[in-house]
Amino acid sequence: MRRRVAHKLSGMIADDADSAPRAVLLKAAIEPGAGAAVTIPAGFVPRDYAIYLLHVAAEVEHALLVEYLFAAYSLGGPHVPEAHRDTVREWQTVLLGIAKEEMAHFVTVQNVLRLLGAPLNFEREDFPWDVDFAPFAFSLERLSAASLARYVYVESPEQWPADAEPYRKEITALAEAGQPAKPNRVGKLYELMIQLLSDPDLVPESAFQASTLPYQASWDEWGRGYRDGARGAASPGDETPDLIVQRAYSRASAVDALKAVAAQGEAPDRDTATGQHSHFRRFFELWKAFPKEGSWPAVRRLCPNPTTVRGLEGLTYIADGQTRHWAHLLNLRYRMLLTYLAHSFQLSDGSGQHPDSEARGLVLQATFAEMYNLRAVSNLLVTKPADEADGPRAGPPFEMPYSLALPAARADAWRLHVDLIGAAKILVERLRPHASTEEKAYLDSMAAIDARRRVALDELVEGAGGRRTRMGGWA
């Protein structure tokens, strides 16, 4: 959670510090009893508090997304015994599927923010991680029994199913080990948001703006072709649950969307809406099956919390120059993905023959293309040294950009995409001289796609009032 967000939470809890312990006040804020009124903290009205909580939820979903991706990419490698390779591949499919579902949850939260006429939030803190609403201390680390225990715990329902209850104490102890505070269930946050938005005495009907519907993400755009295991499956027989991308046009639809997201995460066994196993259930089964330490290796030797910035405490600097160039490319494509995604919420889906529909299609197509680029570069980084040739591998750093704010002017928003493509071209030129034949083929393919997209973006800049200079750039 970004520091200014956590600071606001700390402030609202500290207001009553003299009358009750902090832990008790926090529990009252995020675990209201059944039927109990939601307490609105000082400095908020109910609608603004709902928006604040949705911003927190967006950052939580974003953080879990990249943590699960890093864990997934850590699985495998040539050292995995041949007898276990199919199993490890299946585990990676499970993790990648959950990460994609977290992306859909992240998008659905943006839809509810759009419905409320609120600023969207695509942010995520890097390090350090503040606690309270946060599930656990943010960390990019290879998969282990301890990290799996944290994933099980934060995705768990309030009441564990009978077959999982005997493991609860062990999982909780592992989840809490080494953490600055006890991890939080993500479901607590969703319970509070659902209770707040369900109450017409707190958030009036006028707060829900149905006119925003054409600007929200839809399942047709994000989920089509991904049903019944069609996305991310490692083989035709594998299954991955459906994405939940729900639009919201009213109080009831907003609450239903948040309930669906919560259920896919924490249902005790199967999510009744999709008929598929919840995140909790899949993580729990993976935790039980994961090899005990010292038995056989299932993960690569990755350095924890890789970074391209030297001298940051608790992070591993990628000292190898060529690997660091690949890490910079990963970070840039990550920024491009988030920028395209943010831009898509400013463009209509074409309802009523709105002229934004073609531009929105280009932006969404680019968003999906960047997902592929992140996967391709991540799979390269987990094979490349962070420092010494025989030392730990780097892994994807997923470092956040300095800003994700889009320019106010339409031409400037398109110009930003052009600039990022230009930055990618520079990185490709730095990487090519030392790249392998296979890596060069990938870089050439990416550069060719970027060049074609650049032509379309230049036309959008010009159409929105941009001015091309004699040097071929934009003024």
LINSULMO-V87473 format. One record per pair of residues at least 24 apart in sequence whose ideal C-beta (glycine too) atoms are under 7 Angstrom apart, sorted by the first residue. I is the first residue (numbers start at 1). J is the second residue. Records with the same first field share a line. If there is no record, write none. Layout:
I = J + J
This chain:
1 = 56 + 59 + 125 + 129 + 130 + 133 + 134
2 = 59 + 123 + 125
3 = 130
5 = 55 + 56 + 59
6 = 130 + 132
9 = 132 + 133
12 = 41 + 42
15 = 42
26 = 132
30 = 133 + 188 + 189 + 192
31 = 188
32 = 192 + 195
38 = 192 + 195 + 196 + 199 + 202
46 = 196 + 202 + 203
47 = 116 + 203 + 207
49 = 196
50 = 116 + 193 + 196 + 197 + 203
51 = 113 + 116 + 118
53 = 189 + 192 + 193
54 = 109 + 112 + 113 + 193
55 = 121
56 = 133 + 189
57 = 109 + 189 + 193
58 = 106 + 109 + 110 + 121
59 = 121 + 123 + 124 + 125
60 = 134 + 135 + 186 + 189
61 = 102 + 105 + 106 + 109
62 = 106 + 124
63 = 124 + 138
64 = 102 + 135
65 = 99 + 102 + 103 + 106
66 = 398
67 = 139 + 140
68 = 95 + 98 + 99 + 102
69 = 99
70 = 140 + 395 + 396
71 = 95 + 142 + 143 + 147
72 = 96 + 99
73 = 378 + 379 + 382 + 395 + 396
74 = 142 + 143 + 299 + 300 + 302 + 382 + 395
75 = 143 + 298 + 299
76 = 300
77 = 300
79 = 297
80 = 297 + 298
81 = 296
84 = 296 + 298
88 = 298
89 = 234
90 = 234 + 238
91 = 286
93 = 232 + 233 + 234 + 238 + 240
94 = 282 + 286
96 = 232
97 = 232 + 240 + 241
98 = 279 + 282
100 = 231 + 232 + 243
101 = 241 + 243 + 244 + 264
104 = 222 + 243 + 244 + 245
105 = 244 + 261
107 = 217 + 222 + 245
108 = 244 + 245 + 246 + 257 + 261
110 = 217 + 345
111 = 216 + 217 + 246 + 247 + 248 + 257
112 = 248 + 254 + 257 + 258
114 = 212 + 215 + 216 + 345
115 = 208 + 209 + 212 + 248 + 249 + 254
116 = 207 + 208
117 = 209
120 = 342 + 345
122 = 338 + 341 + 342 + 404
123 = 404
124 = 400
126 = 399 + 400
127 = 305 + 314 + 315
131 = 180 + 181
133 = 184 + 189
134 = 184
135 = 183 + 184 + 186
136 = 179 + 183
137 = 179 + 180
139 = 304 + 305
140 = 304 + 305 + 306 + 395 + 398
141 = 304
142 = 299 + 300 + 302
143 = 299
145 = 174 + 287 + 290
146 = 174 + 177
148 = 283 + 286 + 287 + 290
149 = 174 + 175 + 287
150 = 175 + 183
151 = 283
152 = 280 + 283 + 284 + 287
153 = 183
154 = 183 + 184 + 185 + 186
155 = 186 + 265 + 266 + 279 + 280 + 283
156 = 185 + 266 + 280
157 = 187 + 266 + 267 + 268 + 280
158 = 187
160 = 268
161 = 268 + 269
164 = 284
171 = 287
186 = 265
187 = 262 + 265 + 266
190 = 258 + 261 + 262
193 = 258
194 = 255 + 258 + 259
197 = 251 + 254 + 255
198 = 255
205 = 251
208 = 250 + 251 + 254
210 = 249 + 250
213 = 247 + 249
214 = 348 + 349 + 351 + 354
215 = 345 + 346 + 348
216 = 247
217 = 245 + 344
218 = 245 + 247 + 349
219 = 245
221 = 364
241 = 274 + 276 + 277
242 = 274 + 276
300 = 382 + 393
301 = 392 + 393
302 = 382 + 392 + 393 + 395
303 = 386 + 392 + 394 + 395
306 = 386 + 394 + 395 + 397
307 = 397 + 399
308 = 397 + 399
316 = 386
318 = 386 + 394
319 = 386 + 387
320 = 385 + 386 + 387
322 = 434
323 = 384 + 385 + 386 + 394
325 = 427 + 430 + 431
326 = 377 + 380 + 381 + 384 + 431
327 = 381 + 394 + 397
328 = 427
329 = 377 + 427 + 431
330 = 374 + 377 + 378 + 381 + 396 + 397
331 = 397 + 399
332 = 420 + 423 + 424 + 427
333 = 370 + 373 + 374 + 377
334 = 374 + 398
335 = 401 + 420
336 = 370 + 420
337 = 367 + 370 + 371 + 374
338 = 404
339 = 404 + 416 + 417 + 420
340 = 366 + 367 + 370
341 = 367
342 = 404 + 406
343 = 406 + 413
346 = 406
359 = 460
362 = 456
366 = 453
369 = 449
373 = 446
376 = 442
380 = 439
410 = 464
411 = 461 + 464 + 465 + 466
414 = 457 + 460 + 461 + 464
415 = 461 + 466 + 474
417 = 457
418 = 454 + 457 + 458 + 461 + 474
421 = 450 + 453 + 454
424 = 450
425 = 450
